[in-house]
């Protein structure tokens, strides 16, 4: 049975990215009982200081926070899920702190032409990005996606990145609103009301896509 470790990045109590994650985990629960969710806003993880000691001791040298325990869970997981709104074209700060600490999973060698990354462990995981954003243009999330493409590639060729991106979601719980509720909202925020019908269908499709992905990636 696959182990799933999910990270919530939104500072909102119930956000659109939280709802995407809930749909994903709803699907995953059909096949797995090994599911844990970490709230990046509440866990005690300090900034990477760039001390480079992980190149010598093959792990992070900082023992004053919860990274050691969390890193073990990351290594044991089969599926790693990162749910976040897109803030200024990137992840939220608490989630980015966790991602920065992934540096301690690899040896980094500086060469004349660039860097060589050598992971300390064998990686064969499904990475999942569940993003929500106010912009209707998914290209706004490209910096996040490019980062995760880079991370998954340097950690191992067997890793896979799966991305679901919800667009035009600037208001909390917006993805759950009915077509009529969207019309009222769009009138308030000066968006064309005729977008509501299309967006409602799109939102429902995205939630179903999250559920289907969770079910599929949790299979043996």
Backbone as CSV, one residue per row, in Angstrom:
resi,resn,N_x,N_y,N_z,CA_x,CA_y,CA_z,C_x,C_y,C_z
1,UNK,0.839,-1.189,0.000,0.000,0.000,0.000,0.881,1.249,0.000
2,UNK,0.603,2.182,-0.890,1.459,3.352,-1.048,1.289,4.329,0.114
3,UNK,2.424,4.956,0.465,2.417,5.990,1.495,2.359,7.359,0.824
4,UNK,1.433,8.178,1.304,1.221,9.496,0.720,1.477,10.561,1.776
5,UNK,2.345,11.501,1.453,2.641,12.621,2.346,2.266,13.909,1.612
6,UNK,1.347,14.670,2.226,0.838,15.874,1.572,1.180,17.115,2.384
7,UNK,1.480,18.198,1.685,1.829,19.470,2.314,0.808,20.541,1.935
8,UNK,0.257,21.196,2.951,-0.657,22.319,2.748,0.128,23.620,2.860
9,UNK,0.061,24.451,1.826,0.864,25.668,1.833,0.097,26.946,2.085
10,UNK,-1.229,26.915,1.984,-1.997,28.143,2.107,-2.130,28.598,3.555
11,UNK,-2.022,29.905,3.807,-2.244,30.428,5.156,-3.720,30.557,5.503
12,UNK,-4.606,30.422,4.505,-6.043,30.501,4.763,-6.535,29.241,5.475
13,UNK,-7.592,29.405,6.272,-8.153,28.268,7.004,-8.687,27.213,6.047
14,UNK,-9.533,27.628,5.116,-10.025,26.721,4.072,-9.836,27.431,2.740
15,UNK,-8.806,27.032,2.031,-8.450,27.716,0.787,-8.815,26.860,-0.419
16,UNK,-8.705,27.456,-1.598,-8.951,26.698,-2.823,-7.945,25.564,-2.983
17,UNK,-6.685,25.814,-2.640,-5.680,24.746,-2.758,-5.939,23.647,-1.727
18,UNK,-6.466,24.006,-0.549,-6.857,22.993,0.441,-7.958,22.099,-0.114
19,UNK,-8.892,22.718,-0.812,-10.008,21.958,-1.379,-9.524,21.029,-2.494
20,UNK,-8.578,21.509,-3.298,-7.971,20.630,-4.308,-7.316,19.433,-3.636
21,UNK,-6.598,19.697,-2.547,-5.929,18.624,-1.818,-6.939,17.655,-1.221
22,UNK,-8.022,18.165,-0.671,-9.051,17.301,-0.087,-9.632,16.365,-1.144
23,UNK,-9.846,16.887,-2.341,-10.361,16.054,-3.429,-9.359,14.974,-3.814
24,UNK,-8.086,15.362,-3.890,-7.039,14.390,-4.208,-7.006,13.279,-3.156
25,UNK,-7.009,13.662,-1.886,-6.916,12.673,-0.806,-8.178,11.827,-0.706
26,UNK,-9.315,12.405,-1.077,-10.556,11.621,-1.102,-10.416,10.455,-2.075
27,UNK,-9.827,10.725,-3.220,-9.584,9.657,-4.181,-8.529,8.677,-3.707
28,UNK,-7.484,9.202,-3.053,-6.383,8.351,-2.600,-6.818,7.380,-1.509
29,UNK,-7.795,7.788,-0.705,-8.241,6.944,0.410,-8.924,5.661,-0.059
30,UNK,-9.259,5.593,-1.328,-9.850,4.363,-1.866,-8.832,3.227,-1.911
31,UNK,-7.550,3.595,-1.973,-6.512,2.578,-2.125,-5.463,2.576,-1.022
32,UNK,-5.419,3.607,-0.197,-4.353,3.705,0.798,-4.864,4.230,2.133
33,UNK,-4.344,3.629,3.212,-4.612,4.114,4.567,-3.410,4.858,5.132
34,UNK,-2.319,4.895,4.357,-1.091,5.547,4.812,-1.014,6.948,4.223
35,UNK,-1.797,7.836,4.792,-1.874,9.209,4.304,-1.645,10.162,5.473
36,UNK,-0.732,11.104,5.297,-0.478,12.113,6.322,-0.404,13.490,5.668
37,UNK,-0.998,14.479,6.330,-0.980,15.845,5.832,-0.204,16.737,6.787
38,UNK,0.708,17.517,6.243,1.523,18.448,7.009,1.118,19.874,6.648
39,UNK,0.804,20.687,7.654,0.509,22.094,7.424,1.827,22.868,7.495
40,UNK,2.276,23.379,6.361,3.566,24.076,6.306,3.578,25.329,7.184
41,UNK,2.411,25.862,7.496,2.321,27.063,8.313,2.484,26.771,9.810
42,UNK,2.363,25.505,10.199,2.382,25.156,11.616,3.601,24.338,12.037
43,UNK,4.221,23.645,11.108,5.365,22.820,11.472,6.601,23.702,11.687
44,UNK,7.455,23.306,12.613,8.658,24.077,12.940,9.810,23.668,12.034
45,UNK,9.939,24.364,10.926,11.036,24.126,9.980,11.760,25.447,9.752
46,UNK,13.054,25.470,10.022,13.835,26.694,9.876,14.358,26.841,8.444
47,UNK,14.822,28.036,8.135,15.399,28.306,6.819,16.680,27.496,6.611
48,UNK,16.915,27.096,5.364,18.219,26.563,5.007,19.218,27.715,5.107
49,UNK,20.328,27.482,5.798,21.322,28.543,5.992,22.450,28.486,4.970
50,UNK,22.418,27.480,4.108,23.483,27.363,3.112,24.834,27.018,3.718
51,UNK,24.824,26.284,4.843,26.092,25.960,5.515,26.906,24.911,4.759
52,UNK,26.238,24.135,3.892,26.866,23.115,3.036,27.366,21.900,3.807
53,UNK,27.078,21.789,5.103,27.522,20.618,5.863,26.845,19.333,5.390
54,UNK,25.696,19.469,4.726,25.035,18.272,4.198,25.889,17.603,3.130
55,UNK,26.810,18.332,2.524,27.749,17.724,1.578,28.738,16.794,2.280
56,UNK,28.941,17.017,3.584,29.911,16.219,4.343,29.258,15.089,5.126
57,UNK,28.107,15.383,5.747,27.493,14.394,6.633,26.276,13.696,6.005
58,UNK,25.948,14.067,4.771,24.882,13.441,3.987,23.500,13.578,4.623
59,UNK,23.300,14.618,5.347,21.997,14.974,5.922,22.096,16.417,6.401
60,UNK,20.968,16.995,6.758,20.987,18.360,7.267,21.590,18.372,8.669
61,UNK,22.453,19.336,8.931,23.121,19.411,10.228,22.283,20.136,11.280
62,UNK,21.195,20.782,10.865,20.349,21.526,11.800,19.463,20.543,12.572
63,UNK,19.655,20.451,13.863,18.873,19.533,14.702,17.945,20.278,15.652
64,UNK,17.741,21.585,15.411,16.951,22.393,16.330,15.478,22.513,15.925
65,UNK,15.105,21.873,14.807,13.710,21.952,14.377,13.178,20.546,14.068
66,UNK,12.107,20.458,13.278,11.450,19.175,13.013,11.872,18.556,11.686
67,UNK,12.939,19.076,11.075,13.306,18.582,9.747,13.731,17.117,9.760
68,UNK,14.473,16.680,10.767,14.954,15.292,10.762,13.783,14.319,10.680
69,UNK,12.775,14.521,11.532,11.606,13.634,11.515,10.845,13.757,10.201
70,UNK,10.721,14.988,9.703,10.003,15.187,8.450,10.759,14.587,7.279
71,UNK,12.065,14.711,7.274,12.856,14.170,6.161,12.712,12.653,6.063
72,UNK,12.598,11.976,7.211,12.383,10.527,7.198,11.042,10.181,6.553
73,UNK,10.019,10.979,6.872,8.701,10.745,6.272,8.741,10.990,4.767
74,UNK,9.482,12.007,4.341,9.609,12.304,2.913,10.276,11.136,2.186
75,UNK,11.332,10.616,2.762,12.065,9.518,2.119,11.235,8.235,2.071
76,UNK,10.374,8.032,3.063,9.560,6.816,3.128,8.319,6.890,2.234
77,UNK,7.915,8.094,1.854,6.684,8.266,1.077,6.861,7.817,-0.368
78,UNK,5.778,7.325,-0.938,5.745,6.977,-2.364,5.213,8.143,-3.202
79,UNK,4.326,8.925,-2.576,3.710,10.059,-3.258,3.874,11.297,-2.383
80,UNK,4.418,12.371,-2.962,4.581,13.644,-2.261,3.693,14.685,-2.930
81,UNK,2.779,15.249,-2.158,1.805,16.192,-2.697,2.055,17.579,-2.105
82,UNK,2.121,18.590,-2.958,2.336,19.967,-2.542,1.153,20.810,-3.033
83,UNK,0.337,21.277,-2.086,-0.837,22.083,-2.431,-0.584,23.522,-2.005
84,UNK,-0.681,24.443,-2.958,-0.342,25.825,-2.641,-1.047,26.799,-3.577
85,UNK,-1.452,27.958,-3.051,-1.828,29.040,-3.958,-0.561,29.608,-4.588
86,UNK,-0.716,30.256,-5.705,0.424,30.891,-6.360,0.477,32.344,-5.905
87,UNK,1.503,32.674,-5.119,1.690,34.032,-4.621,2.868,34.668,-5.346
88,UNK,2.602,35.706,-6.095,3.641,36.398,-6.867,4.457,35.392,-7.684
89,UNK,3.734,34.531,-8.385,4.282,33.552,-9.327,5.042,32.413,-8.646
90,UNK,4.830,32.217,-7.342,5.570,31.127,-6.692,4.782,30.526,-5.532
91,UNK,5.425,29.551,-4.852,4.834,28.925,-3.684,4.711,29.920,-2.540
92,UNK,3.887,29.593,-1.565,3.857,30.393,-0.347,5.169,30.199,0.406
93,UNK,5.536,31.183,1.225,6.826,31.169,1.920,7.019,29.946,2.822
94,UNK,6.030,29.546,3.649,6.244,28.383,4.521,6.548,27.097,3.738
95,UNK,5.890,26.938,2.599,6.140,25.741,1.788,7.494,25.820,1.101
96,UNK,7.884,27.028,0.685,9.191,27.195,0.042,10.325,26.884,1.023
97,UNK,10.135,27.191,2.308,11.149,26.861,3.315,11.394,25.359,3.349
98,UNK,10.305,24.591,3.291,10.430,23.123,3.298,11.135,22.645,2.031
99,UNK,10.746,23.192,0.894,11.357,22.786,-0.371,12.847,23.106,-0.387
100,UNK,13.234,24.250,0.174,14.656,24.614,0.223,15.476,23.583,1.002
101,UNK,14.871,22.974,2.013,15.605,22.001,2.826,15.830,20.677,2.084
102,UNK,15.190,20.506,0.934,15.462,19.326,0.098,16.915,19.324,-0.372
103,UNK,17.574,20.471,-0.278,18.993,20.554,-0.626,19.806,19.507,0.126
104,UNK,19.402,19.185,1.347,20.169,18.253,2.179,20.052,16.803,1.727
105,UNK,19.222,16.547,0.718,19.085,15.190,0.192,20.132,14.870,-0.875
106,UNK,20.920,15.880,-1.271,21.871,15.666,-2.362,23.243,16.248,-2.059
107,UNK,24.250,15.630,-2.645,25.588,16.224,-2.683,25.638,17.134,-3.899
108,UNK,26.126,18.353,-3.702,26.213,19.303,-4.807,27.678,19.649,-5.053
109,UNK,28.136,19.322,-6.250,29.526,19.585,-6.619,29.586,20.725,-7.634
110,UNK,30.405,21.720,-7.347,30.587,22.842,-8.267,31.648,22.482,-9.296
111,UNK,31.316,22.629,-10.562,32.268,22.353,-11.634,32.482,23.622,-12.462
112,UNK,33.327,23.517,-13.455,33.613,24.669,-14.313,32.366,25.126,-15.061
113,UNK,31.498,24.174,-15.398,30.352,24.495,-16.252,29.005,24.502,-15.530
114,UNK,28.995,24.160,-14.258,27.712,24.121,-13.561,27.785,23.283,-12.296
115,UNK,26.667,22.692,-11.910,26.582,21.884,-10.695,26.236,20.446,-11.030
116,UNK,26.800,19.539,-10.236,26.456,18.119,-10.340,25.761,17.722,-9.049
117,UNK,24.512,17.243,-9.160,23.736,16.816,-7.996,23.738,15.297,-7.905
118,UNK,24.134,14.785,-6.740,24.149,13.335,-6.522,23.304,13.017,-5.292
119,UNK,22.120,12.447,-5.475,21.246,12.139,-4.336,21.885,11.099,-3.417
120,UNK,21.613,11.227,-2.125,22.122,10.270,-1.143,21.239,9.031,-1.045
121,UNK,20.046,9.102,-1.594,19.093,7.996,-1.514,18.514,7.731,-2.900
122,UNK,17.956,6.547,-3.066,17.282,6.225,-4.312,15.879,6.821,-4.293
123,UNK,15.568,7.604,-5.298,14.269,8.260,-5.385,13.460,7.682,-6.537
124,UNK,12.251,7.270,-6.224,11.315,6.777,-7.241,9.915,7.134,-6.758
125,UNK,9.585,8.415,-6.877,8.359,8.919,-6.266,7.485,9.657,-7.271
126,UNK,6.217,9.713,-6.941,5.278,10.562,-7.659,5.205,11.900,-6.930
127,UNK,5.582,12.964,-7.606,5.417,14.309,-7.070,4.134,14.898,-7.650
128,UNK,3.376,15.574,-6.800,2.117,16.168,-7.240,2.089,17.639,-6.830
129,UNK,1.798,18.503,-7.786,1.604,19.937,-7.532,0.135,20.264,-7.736
130,UNK,-0.525,20.739,-6.680,-1.911,21.188,-6.774,-1.912,22.691,-6.520
131,UNK,-2.122,23.467,-7.561,-1.988,24.914,-7.477,-3.316,25.617,-7.714
132,UNK,-3.522,26.716,-7.001,-4.665,27.585,-7.268,-4.137,29.004,-7.445
133,UNK,-4.765,29.754,-8.349,-4.252,31.084,-8.647,-5.371,32.003,-9.099
134,UNK,-5.203,33.290,-8.838,-6.201,34.258,-9.243,-6.192,34.521,-10.737
135,UNK,-5.032,34.423,-11.342,-4.919,34.694,-12.775,-5.637,33.624,-13.599
136,UNK,-6.246,34.020,-14.738,-6.842,33.040,-15.639,-5.822,32.381,-16.550
137,UNK,-4.588,32.882,-16.507,-3.545,32.389,-17.406,-2.609,31.439,-16.659
138,UNK,-2.632,30.150,-16.964,-1.803,29.179,-16.249,-0.302,29.427,-16.365
139,UNK,0.121,30.225,-17.340,1.556,30.492,-17.502,2.116,31.220,-16.282
140,UNK,1.251,31.866,-15.508,1.698,32.582,-14.310,2.309,31.638,-13.275
141,UNK,1.998,30.355,-13.369,2.514,29.383,-12.412,3.783,28.692,-12.896
142,UNK,4.295,29.084,-14.054,5.459,28.410,-14.625,6.688,28.396,-13.722
143,UNK,6.982,29.480,-12.960,8.149,29.413,-12.072,8.063,28.267,-11.051
144,UNK,6.874,28.010,-10.529,6.701,26.904,-9.578,6.919,25.570,-10.278
145,UNK,6.297,25.416,-11.424,6.382,24.149,-12.152,7.816,23.866,-12.593
146,UNK,8.522,24.905,-13.049,9.916,24.723,-13.472,10.792,24.288,-12.296
147,UNK,10.530,24.867,-11.116,11.288,24.465,-9.927,11.102,22.984,-9.640
148,UNK,9.867,22.510,-9.692,9.607,21.107,-9.369,10.090,20.166,-10.471
149,UNK,10.091,20.618,-11.694,10.690,19.814,-12.759,12.178,19.627,-12.497
150,UNK,12.812,20.695,-12.041,14.237,20.631,-11.728,14.482,19.702,-10.542
151,UNK,13.705,19.863,-9.473,13.884,19.042,-8.263,13.697,17.562,-8.566
152,UNK,12.616,17.241,-9.266,12.362,15.828,-9.553,13.441,15.228,-10.442
153,UNK,13.985,16.026,-11.350,15.004,15.503,-12.261,16.328,15.244,-11.542
154,UNK,16.747,16.161,-10.658,18.046,15.969,-10.001,17.990,14.880,-8.926
155,UNK,16.798,14.616,-8.402,16.679,13.575,-7.376,16.596,12.176,-7.977
156,UNK,16.279,12.076,-9.241,16.263,10.759,-9.868,15.381,10.703,-11.092
157,UNK,15.827,9.995,-12.111,15.094,9.908,-13.371,13.779,9.150,-13.232
158,UNK,13.633,8.376,-12.145,12.414,7.593,-11.962,11.273,8.416,-11.371
159,UNK,11.561,9.619,-10.907,10.512,10.461,-10.351,9.591,10.985,-11.452
160,UNK,8.343,11.217,-11.069,7.347,11.744,-12.008,6.667,12.957,-11.389
161,UNK,6.444,13.992,-12.182,5.762,15.191,-11.718,4.380,15.278,-12.359
162,UNK,3.355,15.458,-11.506,1.968,15.597,-11.945,1.453,16.959,-11.479
163,UNK,0.842,17.733,-12.381,0.434,19.101,-12.053,-1.040,19.319,-12.370
164,UNK,-1.758,19.898,-11.405,-3.115,20.380,-11.635,-3.152,21.838,-11.186
165,UNK,-3.628,22.696,-12.069,-3.578,24.135,-11.817,-4.968,24.737,-11.965
166,UNK,-5.545,25.195,-10.860,-6.840,25.860,-10.901,-6.665,27.357,-11.111
167,UNK,-7.315,27.905,-12.123,-7.142,29.320,-12.463,-8.392,30.140,-12.127
168,UNK,-8.209,31.453,-12.108,-9.252,32.430,-11.766,-9.918,32.061,-10.436
169,UNK,-9.056,31.807,-9.432,-9.534,31.437,-8.102,-8.886,32.367,-7.073
170,UNK,-9.373,33.589,-6.991,-8.760,34.574,-6.110,-9.442,34.727,-4.764
171,UNK,-10.624,34.129,-4.608,-11.408,34.276,-3.380,-11.496,32.925,-2.674
172,UNK,-11.395,32.937,-1.343,-11.442,31.700,-0.569,-12.679,30.863,-0.860
173,UNK,-12.495,29.558,-1.012,-13.561,28.585,-1.289,-14.267,28.825,-2.625
174,UNK,-13.683,29.640,-3.476,-14.337,29.988,-4.742,-14.610,28.771,-5.605
175,UNK,-13.733,27.789,-5.537,-13.868,26.626,-6.407,-15.124,25.811,-6.100
176,UNK,-15.695,26.007,-4.911,-16.905,25.283,-4.517,-18.180,26.059,-4.823
177,UNK,-18.082,27.278,-5.288,-19.270,28.094,-5.512,-20.084,27.584,-6.702
178,UNK,-21.396,27.727,-6.581,-22.286,27.376,-7.675,-22.171,28.412,-8.781
179,UNK,-22.800,28.120,-9.905,-22.780,29.069,-11.018,-23.414,30.396,-10.614
180,UNK,-24.513,30.344,-9.886,-25.180,31.568,-9.449,-24.319,32.348,-8.454
181,UNK,-23.646,31.642,-7.567,-22.758,32.302,-6.611,-21.575,32.957,-7.322
182,UNK,-21.092,32.310,-8.370,-20.004,32.903,-9.148,-20.466,34.177,-9.861
183,UNK,-21.689,34.187,-10.355,-22.214,35.383,-11.022,-22.261,36.561,-10.055
184,UNK,-22.702,36.288,-8.832,-22.760,37.347,-7.815,-21.353,37.844,-7.483
185,UNK,-20.428,36.885,-7.323,-19.046,37.245,-7.014,-18.428,38.061,-8.145
186,UNK,-18.605,37.615,-9.372,-17.984,38.288,-10.508,-18.516,39.705,-10.677
187,UNK,-19.771,39.895,-10.366,-20.328,41.243,-10.429,-19.646,42.150,-9.415
188,UNK,-19.346,41.606,-8.224,-18.702,42.389,-7.167,-17.267,42.756,-7.516
189,UNK,-16.575,41.830,-8.187,-15.156,42.068,-8.468,-14.911,42.509,-9.919
190,UNK,-15.992,42.901,-10.591,-15.919,43.486,-11.939,-15.380,42.531,-12.999
191,UNK,-15.785,41.271,-12.899,-15.494,40.311,-13.958,-16.757,40.084,-14.783
192,UNK,-16.629,39.792,-16.074,-17.815,39.527,-16.901,-18.637,38.365,-16.326
193,UNK,-19.908,38.588,-16.115,-20.771,37.572,-15.509,-20.882,36.343,-16.400
194,UNK,-20.742,36.533,-17.709,-20.895,35.381,-18.604,-19.763,34.361,-18.466
195,UNK,-18.727,34.698,-17.679,-17.655,33.727,-17.425,-18.067,32.680,-16.392
196,UNK,-19.097,32.979,-15.614,-19.474,32.129,-14.490,-19.825,30.705,-14.908
197,UNK,-20.569,30.561,-15.984,-20.995,29.230,-16.428,-19.797,28.364,-16.806
198,UNK,-18.906,28.945,-17.598,-17.706,28.222,-18.024,-16.818,27.891,-16.832
199,UNK,-16.639,28.848,-15.932,-15.757,28.636,-14.788,-16.319,27.599,-13.819
200,UNK,-17.634,27.596,-13.640,-18.245,26.602,-12.755,-17.966,25.188,-13.265
201,UNK,-18.165,24.984,-14.549,-17.909,23.661,-15.143,-16.433,23.298,-15.021
202,UNK,-15.578,24.280,-15.294,-14.137,24.046,-15.204,-13.716,23.694,-13.778
203,UNK,-14.285,24.396,-12.787,-13.951,24.119,-11.392,-14.361,22.705,-10.985
204,UNK,-15.550,22.294,-11.396,-16.013,20.944,-11.070,-15.124,19.894,-11.742
205,UNK,-14.692,20.179,-12.959,-13.813,19.248,-13.674,-12.452,19.129,-12.981
206,UNK,-11.949,20.252,-12.468,-10.662,20.239,-11.780,-10.746,19.412,-10.501
207,UNK,-11.817,19.580,-9.743,-11.992,18.796,-8.512,-12.074,17.305,-8.825
208,UNK,-12.782,16.968,-9.892,-12.883,15.564,-10.284,-11.530,15.035,-10.747
209,UNK,-10.777,15.875,-11.438,-9.442,15.491,-11.898,-8.527,15.215,-10.713
210,UNK,-8.629,16.043,-9.663,-7.832,15.821,-8.454,-8.193,14.486,-7.810
211,UNK,-9.479,14.230,-7.700,-9.946,12.975,-7.107,-9.449,11.778,-7.909
212,UNK,-9.569,11.861,-9.233,-9.135,10.763,-10.089,-7.622,10.536,-9.978
213,UNK,-6.859,11.623,-9.910,-5.412,11.499,-9.782,-5.041,10.850,-8.455
214,UNK,-5.716,11.252,-7.385,-5.449,10.655,-6.077,-5.712,9.172,-6.083
215,UNK,-6.803,8.780,-6.699,-7.135,7.359,-6.766,-6.110,6.594,-7.605
216,UNK,-5.702,7.183,-8.715,-4.774,6.499,-9.619,-3.380,6.374,-9.002
217,UNK,-2.868,7.436,-8.399,-1.507,7.420,-7.871,-1.376,6.630,-6.570
218,UNK,-2.487,6.326,-5.938,-2.445,5.556,-4.689,-2.514,4.049,-4.917
219,UNK,-2.686,3.647,-6.170,-2.769,2.219,-6.479,-1.401,1.568,-6.298
220,UNK,-1.406,0.268,-6.118,-0.155,-0.476,-5.973,0.687,-0.315,-7.222
